[in-house]
Amino acid sequence: MLKIKRLHTFILQTYLPMFFMTFFICLFILLMHFLWRRLDDLVGKGLGVDVIGEMFFYAAITMVPMALPLAILLASLMTFGNLGEHSELTAMKASGVSLLNVMKPLIAFIAVVSVGAFFFQNEVLPRAQVKMWTLVFSVRQKSPDLDIPEGAFYDQISGYNVFVRNKDKERGTLYDMMIYDVSKGNGYASIILADSGKLSFNESKTHLKLHLFQGETFEDMRSGSGNSLSDEGKLYRRESFADKQVLIPFDANFNKLDEQTMRSQYIGKNIAELQHTIDSVSLRLDSISSGMMSTFRTEPVVGVPYMKYEMRDTARVAKVVELPEVRRPLNFDSLYRALKPDDRVALLNRALNRASQAQHEFLFRGAEVSDDVMVIRRHEIEMIKKYTLSLACLIFFFIGAPLGAIIRKGGLGMPIVISVILFIIYYMIDSFGYKQARDGRFDVLFGICLSSLMLFPLGVFLTYKAMNDSAVFNPDAYRKLLRRLVGVQEARKLEKKEVIIDEVDTSDALAMLRNLIAEAEALLARYPHRQLFLTYFIKGFDRAQLGQLIAHVEEVVDYLGNSRSQLVLNKAMDYPIINNSRIYSPNLGKRYGTIAAAIIPISLPVYFIGASSQKTLLNDVKNVKVVSEKIIEILTDSNE
């Protein structure tokens, strides 16, 4: 029986509320982004609450693949950041519980979420996308609400332009109306003028009723172009009316499109259906390609057909025609010039027509092949995306949890900033890979998995650093590295101690200082100047000798730090801080050093950096000797 530890329960109780909170917050933000993008399609359409609610429900489901990884990243950062900030993570580690053991229940939970995300992508998401995009396109085709402005022409009624000078909103009466009926075409316009009128819909909301008062109608009665003399005097009809009703087709209902169109697209299919479509289109593509190659092979060569048919025992048998052997090259120019002028023109016209016909045929087939290739690529992209969500969930957890343990900052400040930056990087890489894979510049698998491939090493690196308690975001470490790169020496700091246990013995101090001077002189005698190009790569400086000198310098500084003399302390702070860097000594040996030096584009910059570092090192060693001699003078003078 599986026994759940109290620690695991505590971690889950800490993480789960944070996860669900961040998930719904991310989902809400993405829904607001969806609303902003579709605002023009929704405003002024008179849609019911049920239609808008249904669209938002399915839109929320389609936003889960984006909200889920971001929620996992943010929740992991906040949870482990809070544990680190409140020293709870430190207490767990002090009790012998490693970071990996702390993460175990969450790893199991994220694994379950990843498996669920795969089934969600394969079963739920295609149906939700079909319904959402069906609603989106249905809303786009929905006629806008009838809201005729004052003093401007209203053209949202198909085939009609309506002008109203004034409106009585309380009674619903329109004054000084002008209606242009162009439903039969611009050449047959009918104009209606009315002092006032009212608009209403029939019961089925499929027609608009105009009840007009005191007006006139002008209608073009011509049945043709109007140029016939027999139509003279019968071109127009004028009608005056006191009360007139006009019925205009205007469907104000919301008509939902058929879902079958969207269901046949790649967004509405699961893995099995996607694979079936890929196989079917690939088979058709192979058939088209084989047909094109067969056409190339069977094309007549210089009028000689590829196949000829013979009758054998009342059976028609096809036989490949072998081209006759040409013993000497044919001069086609002489054959062409031997023809009559009319025959030349006819020959050129036939050749041009055949070439044009072949070009159009192969262009058509090439376009058909391109469409099939795009269909295959789209379906392959959608099929791979079924798996990438689960992979993204795991990667973001192994980025967020270690990162939270390293930065040790909870709340909504730093975690949100880091999460947004990382998610923007992920989204940009993912969009770039998707576009390259869609356009055929990248392999589909590589393009869709590019974002995961880029962030996976980051997750491994952060997990390793967090488990080893490495100070990844320690500014002092990066400041020290920058100083080392630009050649700025770090200053020593020694303060006079109030209580000294080990007093400085002058004779011991002088002996240590003289030994240090001797070691510095030995190093300077061995390396009086920076090394030459080839010598640098083959030998370099002796790092063992340099390491011994550095150790003795630190030993002398520590010993002199117990001095009661402020003058000695001040002078001891002049000792340089020397690093035993690899750049001083590549020490590749004669064979590999010569090979490395031969790679000039790489070896030349490396040598300039190394030679400059060697020069700085020699100056530091000289400074060690000078400072030691000054301290010897101070100690000698104080004893006299």
Summary of the structure (lengths in Angstrom):
residues: 640
radius of gyration: 43.1
end to end distance: 82.8
largest distance: 141.0
contacts: 1787
relative contact order: 0.07
helix: 63%
strand: 12%
